[in-house]
Amino acid sequence: MKNLVYKTKGTCSKEIHIAVDSDNIIREMKFINGCDGNSKGVASLCIGRKIDDVINRLEGITCLNKSTSCPDQVAKALRTFK
């Protein structure tokens, strides 16, 4: 299992904790700060999926007038596993 603590940039959440297994399947994800419901929902939708599938779905999503979002930050974090 590979673990990552990713410091987010430009979002309400401050960190994303992610665990990925040897088959590049996301096994755990937790946001620190940010919108509780949204964070739990995004994490729930990511767990059990392959890194590439999640990156393809979440990369480039923005929030309000920001150039990024919590889902986009997940994609950026997952790129560090590649």
C-alpha positions as CSV (number, residue, x, y, z in Angstrom):
1,M,0.0,0.0,0.0
2,K,1.3,3.5,-0.9
3,N,0.2,6.4,1.2
4,L,0.2,10.1,0.4
5,V,-0.6,13.3,2.3
6,Y,-1.2,15.9,-0.4
7,K,-1.2,19.6,0.6
8,T,-4.0,21.2,-1.5
9,K,-3.7,24.6,-3.1
10,G,-6.6,27.0,-3.7
11,T,-9.3,25.0,-2.0
12,C,-11.1,25.0,1.4
13,S,-9.6,21.6,2.2
14,K,-6.0,21.8,3.4
15,E,-4.9,18.2,2.8
16,I,-6.0,14.9,1.2
17,H,-4.9,11.6,2.7
18,I,-4.9,8.8,0.1
19,A,-3.9,5.1,0.2
20,V,-3.5,3.2,-3.1
21,D,-2.8,-0.5,-3.4
22,S,-0.3,-2.2,-5.7
23,D,-2.9,-2.5,-8.5
24,N,-3.4,1.3,-8.5
25,I,-6.8,1.0,-6.8
26,I,-7.7,3.8,-4.3
27,R,-8.4,2.1,-1.0
28,E,-8.7,5.1,1.4
29,M,-9.3,8.8,1.0
30,K,-9.9,11.5,3.6
31,F,-10.0,15.3,3.3
32,I,-8.8,17.6,6.0
33,N,-11.1,20.6,6.4
34,G,-13.3,21.7,3.5
35,C,-17.0,20.9,3.0
36,D,-17.7,17.8,5.1
37,G,-20.5,16.3,2.9
38,N,-18.8,17.1,-0.4
39,S,-15.5,15.7,0.8
40,K,-17.1,12.5,2.0
41,G,-19.0,12.1,-1.2
42,V,-16.0,12.6,-3.4
43,A,-14.0,10.2,-1.3
44,S,-16.7,7.6,-1.4
45,L,-17.0,7.8,-5.2
46,C,-13.2,7.4,-5.6
47,I,-12.6,4.5,-3.3
48,G,-12.4,1.2,-5.2
49,R,-11.6,2.8,-8.5
50,K,-8.3,2.9,-10.5
51,I,-6.2,6.0,-10.3
52,D,-6.4,6.8,-14.1
53,D,-10.2,6.5,-14.1
54,V,-10.5,9.0,-11.2
55,I,-8.0,11.4,-12.8
56,N,-9.9,11.4,-16.1
57,R,-13.2,12.2,-14.4
58,L,-12.1,14.8,-11.9
59,E,-9.2,16.7,-13.5
60,G,-10.1,20.3,-14.5
61,I,-13.3,20.7,-12.4
62,T,-13.5,24.2,-10.9
63,C,-15.3,25.6,-7.9
64,L,-17.0,29.0,-8.1
65,N,-14.5,31.6,-9.4
66,K,-11.5,29.4,-8.5
67,S,-9.3,27.7,-11.1
68,T,-9.4,24.4,-9.1
69,S,-11.6,22.5,-6.8
70,C,-11.4,19.6,-4.3
71,P,-12.0,17.1,-7.0
72,D,-9.3,18.7,-9.2
73,Q,-6.9,18.6,-6.3
74,V,-7.6,14.8,-5.9
75,A,-6.6,14.4,-9.6
76,K,-3.4,16.4,-9.0
77,A,-2.7,14.3,-5.9
78,L,-3.2,11.0,-7.7
79,R,-0.8,12.1,-10.5
80,T,2.0,11.9,-7.9
81,F,1.4,8.1,-7.7
82,K,2.2,7.7,-11.4
